Amino acid sequence: QTNFKLLTCAGILCCLIWNGFAQQGGSDCIKANAKSCGECIQAGPNCGWCKKTDFLQEGEPTSARCDDLAALKSKGCPMEDIENPRGSKQLLENREVTNRKKGAAEKLKPEAITQIQPQKLSLHLRVGEPQTFSLTFKRAEDYPIDLYYLMDLSYSMKDDLENVKSLGTALMLEMEKITSDFRIGFGSFVEKTVMPYISTTPAKLRNPCTGDQNCTSPFSYKNVLSLTSEGNKFNELVGKQHISGNLDSPEGGFDAIMQVAVCGEQIGWRNVTRLLVFSTDAGFHFAGDGKLGGIVLPNDGKCHLENNVYTMSHYYDYPSIAHLVQKLSENNIQTIFAVTEEFQAVYKELKNLIPKSAVGTLSSNSSNVIQLIIDAYNSLSSEVILENTKLPKGVTISYKSFCKNGVNGTQEDGRKCSNISIGDEVTFEINITANECPKKEQNETIKIKPLGFTEEVEINLQFICECQCQSEGEPNSPACHAGNGTFECGACRCNEGRIGRLCECSTDEVNSEDMDAYCRRENSTEICSNNGECICGQCVCKKRENTNEVYSGKYCECDNFNCDRSNGLICGGNGICKCRVCECFPNFTGSACDCSLDTTPCMASNGQICNGRGTCECGTCNCTDPKFQGPTCETCQTCLGVCTEHKDCIQCRAFDKGEKKETCSQECMYFNMTRVESREKLPQPNQPDPLSHCKEKDVDDCWFYFTYSVNSNGEAHVHVVETPECPSGPDIIPIVAGVVAGIVLIGLALLLIWKLLMIIHDRREFAKFEKEKMNAKWDTGENPIYKSAVTTVVNPKYEGK
């Protein structure tokens, strides 16, 4: 029965913990303070709205209808009454990618070739709920290519022009290995026709070159040949071109690139692979450099070609790099920078800023330009990078790529796949999320396309900002106080100027004293117990930061967090706080549910509650015998042990001796006694009654053994070994012999040590004597006061000759 009660408590506690987690999960829904179903579903993907008419309790605001789905169910809202619309996707156009081989009998038009799938879809987005779809890309074989060759015709490129004159037919032959539909065009550029970029003297305007060089007048950009499939025509027109000249080293190539990108009709671009080869041996001017020539108007990014010549170079500044990137991307143009070794580093940095661009090293006379174009085209076409148009406010997009050989990418790497050969198919997983609804709830369209390709995926975004039940609402409903609101989704959405759960008040009446009177309890001046607001004569209770804490009641007088606490927990964790009073779980009582009715902790080792010496109160023993203490009244600091307490009586009854020998019959008859032959026959601890094994000394210093036990009826029983164990007396002779032998041995040891020390000392003294004997000297010394009579004088001038 005790185990069953414990299991019941554990189950209730688990339910409360689970309910706490559910409320925590729905806290975002509650904090949204939604007044309608539409506001609720925009609060988060897990928020639902209960449209059951009688769902709310007294004092609860309309926003209490919005909560986590699990919380709504636990509060008694049926699933069929919960509004929880979900997002969806729908494919509108989904043609398979083209599987045509080069040289096939059919000749497909560019617009009939499909490299990306799907082409069009619609997404229904709910706030916070992502929608995912797969995008497949496959490089089609024999795909048409348009290539425009844009060349720097400043004087330093003179030898390069000679090699480019035959480029048309040679490049045609090489490109036939890649595609059967290839077109080529040519344009040239020099510089803006104003000082200080060129010399504006009449002679220099006619011929900017020095000496006998025949150069053409300087120009900004000229479209020499629009895209054509006639290689001979390319050679013919390019052969008629002449070199020009300018003053400064950087060239006006950015002006030319901008015009090539935006003048699609004049250039002749088709919706196919578009390649722009930019050939130069110098750097470039960009936005801001035009101020040197007095040009301050930003480039407008529009086409200004008249008779195939750029006419506004003196009027508009150079474009910025970002402006170029935008226009090249919009027009699906892939750029190949064919530049000399000297400017490789500059153009490689530019390549990093321009998506789908490549850099090749141009030989000094452009003799390697064909191989450079082929290599750059293979490099560009082997990589696919997805790009999307501008996203509506609050919409985010993420990509995940599944490329060749099991290579996957996320974040920025999720937009691209590399090392793609013709015929390879790669997949992208695209995730689109709306984080808020647009203000006007209009549909939006975004497009995703691979950079450098004209094909794209069109995505229509439709936002789920209202519930289905709102379309079924009843305007000016009688349920909303004489038609002052629309009754929808189980609640009133008030007309402008009306408030209250049933739209029963106008905004002018909200703070009137007459209304406040309905929100006061009898004999109280507090409005809504200072825990809420009086709206239209009804209390709407405040919400707490902790969504698990709730005010309730007609006057917001109740709450579930101001009950008595124990161990820092409301109701000690053993009950539920309802209107500031603890409702305890089974087996618990007290104002804080801190009093346990379980007597298991009070059970003593002898099976008695509090050892029979106290009462069990709230799971703790209250000892009535002051000598006993401890959790089960089994500890007695001043009491003798069981063995010591009973040894005198057992000694007198079993062996007829001891201190109580004379009074044995009066004091020691309170137990039954049984004699046993040996210690092995004493009762063992596995018997049901509490048992103590004892070993005590009698008056003759003999050990006697016994056990003392008390049965459930309180009767004491003693089992005693009938023969005590008495110690034998000491053996005198071995002790005396041992002492004498020890003294003799110690004396001999001391003599040996003394003798050893004397030998060592004599040897050291003899060695010292021998050393002094060896060091003795008996030499004859000279008299220190003796002086010789002979004097020797040396002539200082004597040189020994």
FENNOR-V89729 format. One line per field, one symbol per residue. psi: psi as a letter, one per 40 degrees, with the letter a starting at -180 (. if undefined). A space follows every 50 residues. Layout:
psi->???
This chain:
psi->dddddddddddddddddddddddddeddddddfheiddddeedieehihh ehdfdiihehideeehiiddddddeehideehhgiiiiihhdhgiiihfh iheidigiideehheihidhihhhhihehihhihhhhhhiifhihhhhhh ihfideeddddddddedcddddddededieghiiihiiiciifiiedihe idddddgeiiaehgiiiiidihhdhihiehdddddddddeiiiaiididi ifdddddddddegddddfhigahhhhhhhifiaiiahdeeddeehehihe fihfhhffhhefdediiiiiddddddddddefhhhhhgiiddeddddddd ddehifiihihhidefdeddddddddddddeehhhiiiihiihehiiiih igaifehiiibdeeeiiifhiheihiihhhhhhheiiidefiiihiihih heidiihhhhhhhgeiidedeeihifideggffeihhifeihhiiheiii dffeiiddedeidddddeehihfiehhffeeaihhfeihhiiiidheehh iiidffeiifefiiihfeihfeefahhhfehhhiiieiiidefehhehed eehideeihfeefaihhfehhhhdhediaidffehhdeiiiddddedddd ddddefiadfddfdddefeeiihhiididdeiiieeidihhhhihiiaee fihiiiihihaeeehihhhihehihhiiiihddddddddddddddddddd ddddddddddddddddddddddddehifihiiheehhiehhhhhheehee .
